[in-house]
Amino acid sequence: MNNDNASEVRQTTHAGLFAIQTPAFTTQGQTWFSVECIDSDGVSSFTQYFDVLVRDAVTPNYYPMANADLSAYNIKINDDSVNAALNNKSALSNLFAAAKQNGYNGIVML
């Protein structure tokens, strides 16, 4: 299933299931893995996932978004206009960038 030639056969995967749980990769860095599915009629499908980055676990450090961030970043709520959506896209990007710059790696949205 990965470039270490490890493979696993599962008999219980059904059409419509989109989650894939890979085995633990043993080394850090860039790797790839492939998935081959064969249905009960013998029809095979094959997908490869390239450029998978394996790294140490990251300790979560979430920024708790506050009501003050709405005005600080000019985020408009309860406005479904195109202009508000474009403004919010830019405003949220600025909020995310500021959180990242201050050492956070996630945000808990209001």
SVG drawing of the C-alpha trace seen along z (x, -y; Angstrom):
<svg xmlns="http://www.w3.org/2000/svg" viewBox="-28 -47 40 59">
<polyline fill="none" stroke="black" stroke-width="0.4" points="0.0,0.0 2.9,-2.4 6.4,-2.5 7.6,0.1 5.6,2.7 3.2,3.3 -0.2,4.4 -3.5,5.1 -6.7,6.7 -10.1,5.6 -13.2,7.5 -15.8,5.0 -15.3,1.9 -18.5,0.8 -19.1,-1.7 -19.6,-5.2 -17.1,-4.9 -14.5,-7.6 -12.3,-7.3 -8.9,-5.6 -6.8,-4.8 -3.2,-4.2 -0.8,-2.3 1.7,-4.3 4.5,-5.5 7.9,-4.6 10.0,-7.5 9.4,-11.3 9.5,-13.1 7.7,-12.8 6.2,-9.4 3.4,-7.9 0.9,-5.0 -1.6,-3.3 -5.0,-1.8 -6.4,1.0 -10.0,2.0 -11.4,5.2 -15.2,5.7 -17.0,9.0 -17.1,9.2 -13.3,8.8 -13.3,5.2 -10.2,3.4 -9.6,-0.3 -6.3,-1.7 -5.4,-5.1 -2.0,-6.4 -1.5,-9.3 1.7,-11.1 3.4,-13.9 2.2,-12.8 4.2,-14.6 4.9,-12.5 5.9,-14.5 5.9,-14.3 2.6,-14.9 1.8,-18.6 0.6,-19.7 -2.6,-21.6 -2.5,-25.3 -5.9,-26.8 -6.7,-30.5 -10.2,-31.0 -11.9,-33.5 -13.7,-36.2 -16.5,-38.6 -13.9,-41.4 -12.3,-39.7 -15.5,-40.4 -15.0,-44.2 -11.1,-44.0 -11.1,-42.2 -14.3,-43.7 -16.1,-40.3 -19.7,-40.7 -22.3,-38.3 -25.9,-38.0 -25.1,-39.5 -25.4,-37.1 -24.4,-39.6 -21.6,-39.0 -19.7,-42.0 -19.9,-40.7 -18.7,-37.3 -15.7,-38.7 -14.9,-40.9 -15.2,-38.0 -12.9,-35.9 -10.2,-38.5 -11.0,-39.3 -10.8,-35.6 -7.6,-35.1 -6.1,-38.0 -7.4,-36.5 -5.9,-33.1 -2.5,-34.7 -2.4,-36.7 -3.2,-33.6 -0.4,-31.7 2.0,-34.6 1.3,-34.5 2.1,-30.8 -1.3,-29.2 -1.9,-26.2 -5.7,-26.2 -8.7,-28.4 -11.9,-27.7 -14.4,-29.8 -17.4,-31.5"/>
</svg>
